[in-house]
Amino acid sequence: MPLLRSAFIALSRNRLLRHLGERSSIGIKLSSRFIAGMEIEDALRVAEAVNHQGMSVTLDSLGESVTSVAEAHKAADVYHRLLDAIAERKLDANVSVKLTQMGLGLSRDLAEGIAEDLVRHAHAARNFVRIDMEDSSLTQVTLDIVRRVHAKPDLRGSIGIVIQSYLYRSEADIEQLLADGIRVRLCKGAYKEPPEVAFPKKADVDANFIRLSCFLLDGPVYHGLATHDENMIAAIRSFATKHGIDSNRFEFQMLFGVRRDLQRQLVREGYKVRVYVPFGREWYPYFMRRLAERPANVFFLAKNLLRK
């Protein structure tokens, strides 16, 4: 399975396959399992349906590194439109943003300025912006930007971050984020990282996820724990019960199209669940990373593709 994971991560960076896949009807059909659609309206329609099932939503306009300032502002405009639509339709939803999509590869100041504008918009709309974490080369700059924006007195509580349990540094990062009062979305991590910076073994990544989850639950800030693994969910639930941590103090987060049965089960049992709903025409890298994370998804898609 590690070889399969590595293969799909490598494929996620293949520009030719990305170009072909994002423009083919078969590619779009396959991606629909994990992608809400190509347009904003598709994402809003899915968000409303998920809300009706008793779950919250995070909306993600897919796209990563941009190549011009104009592209960065165009990507940000999609998020401004999302924030307006969420408020207008009274959806239980926030947004997730990648800083490379906001121009981080061009200028740190550009990305930070765009991110701050989005957070100000969210704050005015009583909403929230989650800054996604990308590969380890961007961990520190992402943390720095989030901490600076959050430190502005009028924006505290309106911005959060993602931390990946496969990085050795994550425990120290979480300690600092908790001290700052910044909300964390904890996930395992979906990029190919060298053993110098990340746990190479899945068992170690999983163990660190549980350890960091308990660390977060012990704090006073509301966090999101992103996993589809029933064993890890059981461990988190057991810790929360043992320490008298109410289920309203945290949420489980899962991806659109993955373990829908488990999502509904957790809601029935009184837990808060948020579904990460991506959309947009630049879906290929995200799609390939979902296949890398969970090889069972490959067989599911192959089975459905062969159906008439």
Order of alpha helices (4+ residues) and beta strands (2+ residues): alpha-alpha-alpha-alpha-beta-alpha-beta-alpha-beta-alpha-beta-alpha-beta-alpha-beta-alpha-beta-alpha-beta-alpha-alpha
